[in-house]
Each structure stands twice: as structure tokens, then as C-alpha cells.
């Protein structure tokens, strides 16, 4: 059962991250180009419908990332303590970036209409997600090769 849960929570973490990053990329990069051929009123209607669905997806991803991240951290904490000078700063950066991304997502998706600078915030969120991927990959490498 332990192995099953370990695999399940790792898979949930990675799958949720992929859906979140893909969703932000879709909403920030692809949607504006796809909707620009529409007249302003249908464009706004289509955008708000997409945004509502995106909101439900992102909130689900945040929940799954929090639960699976806590579980995965708990399982790996002993390894992190074996290499504290590498793992602890990477883990802390990973968590802080994730919290910043969650806060931006919640801010941008609050209410029925997006804030005025939602495109800028979504761009920042996408950049932070790419940075978070780099930190997470480095942390995983350090964890698996803790003799470095």
C-alpha cells in the first residue's frame, strides 16, 4: 500500500503541475490569439467562459499540488536532512515559488471579471512556473544523487 500511495501522490503532483502550466500557457498565450478575430462582445463572452472553466481546473490543481506536495515532502524529508545545504534551500525555494504562483492564480481568478492587469500577472505566473520547474528538477536530482 505504501508503494501505491507513493506512486499515486507523485503522479498526482506531476500531473497537476502539467495541467496547471499548460492551462496558464493556454490562457495567457494561445487564447488571446484565438479570440482576436472575434468582435469585442463575443470575444469577451468566450474569454469569460474559458476563464470560468480555467478557474475550476486551477483550483483543483492547487488542492492536489498542496496535498501531494505535503505527502511527497514528508516521504523525502530524511533524504533532505542528509544533504541540508543543498536540499533545504531548494525545497524552500520550491515551496515559496509555489505559494507565489498560487497567490497570483487566486488573485487573477477572483470575481466574475479579471483584474485590469491580468495578462501581465499571468505572464509573471508562467515565468515563475518555468523557474519552479528548474528548481524542482534540481531538487529531484539532488535527492536522487545525494552524494554530490
C-alpha positions as a Markdown table, in Angstrom:
| # | Residue | x | y | z |
|---|---|---|---|---|
| 1 | Unk | 0.0 | 0.0 | 0.0 |
| 2 | Unk | 2.9 | 2.4 | 0.8 |
| 3 | Unk | 4.4 | 2.0 | -2.7 |
| 4 | Unk | 1.0 | 2.5 | -4.3 |
| 5 | Unk | 0.4 | 5.8 | -2.3 |
| 6 | Unk | 4.0 | 7.0 | -3.1 |
| 7 | Unk | 3.5 | 6.5 | -6.8 |
| 8 | Unk | -0.1 | 7.9 | -6.7 |
| 9 | Unk | 0.9 | 11.1 | -4.9 |
| 10 | Unk | 4.0 | 11.6 | -7.1 |
| 11 | Unk | 1.8 | 11.1 | -10.2 |
| 12 | Unk | -0.8 | 13.5 | -8.8 |
| 13 | Unk | 1.8 | 16.1 | -8.2 |
| 14 | Unk | 3.4 | 15.9 | -11.7 |
| 15 | Unk | 0.0 | 15.6 | -13.5 |
| 16 | Unk | -1.4 | 18.6 | -11.6 |
| 17 | Unk | 1.7 | 20.7 | -12.3 |
| 18 | Unk | 1.5 | 19.8 | -16.0 |
| 19 | Unk | -2.2 | 20.7 | -16.2 |
| 20 | Unk | -1.6 | 24.0 | -14.4 |
| 21 | Unk | 1.3 | 25.0 | -16.5 |
| 22 | Unk | -0.5 | 24.0 | -19.7 |
| 23 | Unk | -3.6 | 25.8 | -18.6 |
| 24 | Unk | -1.7 | 29.0 | -17.8 |
| 25 | Unk | 0.1 | 28.8 | -21.1 |
| 26 | Unk | -3.2 | 28.3 | -23.0 |
| 27 | Unk | -5.0 | 31.2 | -21.2 |
| 28 | Unk | -2.0 | 33.6 | -21.5 |
| 29 | Unk | -0.5 | 32.8 | -24.9 |
| 30 | Unk | -3.0 | 30.9 | -27.0 |
| 31 | Unk | -6.4 | 32.3 | -26.0 |
| 32 | Unk | -5.7 | 35.9 | -26.9 |
| 33 | Unk | -4.6 | 34.9 | -30.4 |
| 34 | Unk | -7.5 | 32.6 | -30.9 |
| 35 | Unk | -10.1 | 35.1 | -29.8 |
| 36 | Unk | -8.7 | 38.2 | -31.5 |
| 37 | Unk | -10.7 | 37.5 | -34.7 |
| 38 | Unk | -14.0 | 37.8 | -32.9 |
| 39 | Unk | -15.9 | 41.0 | -32.4 |
| 40 | Unk | -15.4 | 42.6 | -28.9 |
| 41 | Unk | -18.6 | 41.3 | -27.3 |
| 42 | Unk | -18.4 | 37.7 | -28.4 |
| 43 | Unk | -14.7 | 37.8 | -27.6 |
| 44 | Unk | -15.4 | 38.9 | -24.0 |
| 45 | Unk | -18.1 | 36.3 | -23.6 |
| 46 | Unk | -15.9 | 33.5 | -24.9 |
| 47 | Unk | -13.0 | 34.6 | -22.7 |
| 48 | Unk | -15.2 | 34.7 | -19.5 |
| 49 | Unk | -16.5 | 31.2 | -20.2 |
| 50 | Unk | -12.9 | 29.9 | -20.7 |
| 51 | Unk | -11.8 | 31.7 | -17.6 |
| 52 | Unk | -14.6 | 30.1 | -15.5 |
| 53 | Unk | -13.6 | 26.6 | -16.6 |
| 54 | Unk | -9.9 | 27.5 | -16.1 |
| 55 | Unk | -10.7 | 28.7 | -12.6 |
| 56 | Unk | -12.2 | 25.3 | -11.6 |
| 57 | Unk | -9.2 | 23.5 | -13.1 |
| 58 | Unk | -6.6 | 25.7 | -11.4 |
| 59 | Unk | -8.4 | 25.5 | -8.0 |
| 60 | Unk | -8.4 | 21.7 | -8.3 |
| 61 | Unk | -4.7 | 21.7 | -9.3 |
| 62 | Unk | -3.8 | 23.9 | -6.3 |
| 63 | Unk | -5.6 | 21.5 | -4.0 |
| 64 | Unk | -3.9 | 18.4 | -5.5 |
| 65 | Unk | -0.5 | 20.1 | -5.5 |
| 66 | Unk | -0.8 | 21.0 | -1.9 |
| 67 | Unk | -1.9 | 17.6 | -0.7 |
| 68 | Unk | 0.5 | 15.7 | -2.9 |
| 69 | Unk | 3.4 | 18.1 | -2.1 |
| 70 | Unk | 2.9 | 17.7 | 1.6 |
| 71 | Unk | 2.9 | 13.9 | 1.3 |
| 72 | Unk | 5.9 | 13.8 | -1.0 |
| 73 | Unk | 7.9 | 16.2 | 1.2 |
| 74 | Unk | 7.1 | 14.1 | 4.3 |
| 75 | Unk | 8.4 | 11.0 | 2.5 |
| 76 | Unk | 11.6 | 12.7 | 1.3 |
| 77 | Unk | 12.4 | 14.7 | 4.5 |
| 78 | Unk | 15.0 | 12.2 | 5.7 |
| 79 | Unk | 16.9 | 12.5 | 2.4 |
| 80 | Unk | 16.7 | 16.3 | 2.5 |
| 81 | Unk | 18.2 | 16.2 | 6.0 |
| 82 | Unk | 21.1 | 14.1 | 4.7 |
| 83 | Unk | 22.1 | 17.0 | 2.3 |
| 84 | Unk | 20.7 | 20.0 | 4.1 |
| 85 | Unk | 23.0 | 22.6 | 2.4 |
| 86 | Unk | 21.6 | 21.7 | -1.0 |
| 87 | Unk | 18.1 | 20.3 | -0.4 |
| 88 | Unk | 16.7 | 22.7 | 2.2 |
| 89 | Unk | 17.3 | 25.9 | 0.1 |
| 90 | Unk | 15.9 | 24.2 | -3.0 |
| 91 | Unk | 12.9 | 22.8 | -1.1 |
| 92 | Unk | 12.3 | 26.2 | 0.5 |
| 93 | Unk | 12.6 | 28.0 | -2.9 |
| 94 | Unk | 10.2 | 25.4 | -4.4 |
| 95 | Unk | 7.6 | 26.0 | -1.7 |
| 96 | Unk | 7.9 | 29.8 | -1.9 |
| 97 | Unk | 7.6 | 29.9 | -5.7 |
| 98 | Unk | 4.6 | 27.6 | -5.5 |
| 99 | Unk | 2.9 | 29.8 | -2.9 |
| 100 | Unk | 3.6 | 32.9 | -5.1 |
| 101 | Unk | 2.1 | 31.1 | -8.1 |
| 102 | Unk | -0.9 | 30.0 | -6.1 |
| 103 | Unk | -1.5 | 33.6 | -4.8 |
| 104 | Unk | -1.2 | 35.1 | -8.3 |
| 105 | Unk | -3.7 | 32.5 | -9.7 |
| 106 | Unk | -6.2 | 33.1 | -6.9 |
| 107 | Unk | -5.8 | 36.9 | -7.4 |
| 108 | Unk | -6.2 | 36.8 | -11.1 |
| 109 | Unk | -9.2 | 34.4 | -10.9 |
| 110 | Unk | -11.1 | 36.2 | -8.1 |
| 111 | Unk | -14.5 | 37.5 | -9.0 |
| 112 | Unk | -16.5 | 37.3 | -12.2 |
| 113 | Unk | -14.1 | 39.5 | -14.2 |
| 114 | Unk | -10.3 | 39.6 | -14.3 |
| 115 | Unk | -8.3 | 42.4 | -12.8 |
| 116 | Unk | -7.1 | 45.1 | -15.2 |
| 117 | Unk | -3.5 | 43.8 | -15.5 |
| 118 | Unk | -4.5 | 40.1 | -15.6 |
| 119 | Unk | -2.3 | 39.5 | -18.7 |
| 120 | Unk | 0.8 | 40.8 | -17.0 |
| 121 | Unk | 0.1 | 38.7 | -13.9 |
| 122 | Unk | -0.5 | 35.6 | -16.0 |
| 123 | Unk | 2.8 | 36.3 | -17.8 |
| 124 | Unk | 4.6 | 36.6 | -14.4 |
| 125 | Unk | 2.9 | 33.4 | -13.3 |
| 126 | Unk | 4.0 | 31.5 | -16.3 |
| 127 | Unk | 7.6 | 32.7 | -15.9 |
| 128 | Unk | 7.6 | 31.7 | -12.2 |
| 129 | Unk | 6.2 | 28.3 | -13.2 |
| 130 | Unk | 9.2 | 27.7 | -15.5 |
| 131 | Unk | 11.6 | 28.8 | -12.8 |
| 132 | Unk | 9.8 | 26.5 | -10.4 |
| 133 | Unk | 10.3 | 23.6 | -12.8 |
| 134 | Unk | 14.0 | 24.2 | -12.8 |
| 135 | Unk | 14.2 | 24.3 | -9.0 |
| 136 | Unk | 12.1 | 21.1 | -8.7 |
| 137 | Unk | 14.2 | 19.3 | -11.3 |
| 138 | Unk | 17.4 | 20.3 | -9.4 |
| 139 | Unk | 15.9 | 19.2 | -6.1 |
| 140 | Unk | 14.9 | 15.8 | -7.5 |
| 141 | Unk | 18.5 | 15.4 | -8.9 |
| 142 | Unk | 20.0 | 16.3 | -5.6 |
| 143 | Unk | 17.6 | 13.9 | -3.8 |
| 144 | Unk | 18.5 | 11.0 | -6.1 |
| 145 | Unk | 22.2 | 11.7 | -6.2 |
| 146 | Unk | 22.7 | 12.9 | -2.6 |
| 147 | Unk | 26.4 | 12.0 | -2.8 |
| 148 | Unk | 27.0 | 15.2 | -4.8 |
